[in-house]
Amino acid sequence: MRKVLLGAALTLVILVLSALAVMRLGLMPVNADGTHSSLEARVMPAVLHASIVRHASGDTNPISVSEENLKAGVSTYKAMCARCHSTPGGNPSVYGQSFYPPAPQLLGGVSNYTDSQLFWLIKHGIRNTGMPAWGAMLSDDEIWQIVSLLKHSQDLPPSVEAEWQPPKNRASP
């Protein structure tokens, strides 16, 4: 039994010293334009989701899903979010793709989160990703309007859809 404990303690010491050596020698890449390991690509989304689930409240969206609130969400999204996350039907943002990890196009990836989790994510941001904490710049109502827009973006009233979609290219006469 003593040998097992000694072996476990020695293994732990080696792991800690190895981690310290990697950190102190600058062996971990920190550049945003580099590639990341497959382990990081698998682990970080799970860690991010688990943290958001843990920290977000269970509140329901207090903003009604009305045409007025959805239009307000479109306006705020275009002003604050589109530069990184793009707009429906638009190409991924070159600016947002330069982040590490790249800023996702939100119209396909928000179903993993509840309204309150999205609210928390927008309000508090995500450290070391380029996603700012919007809570100091946007009111809670504005954040809830963005949440409503993202959660209902596949089923918008025609008047909101017209503001949300990019204008169609028209041929010149």
Disulfide bonds with the S-S distance in Angstrom:
none
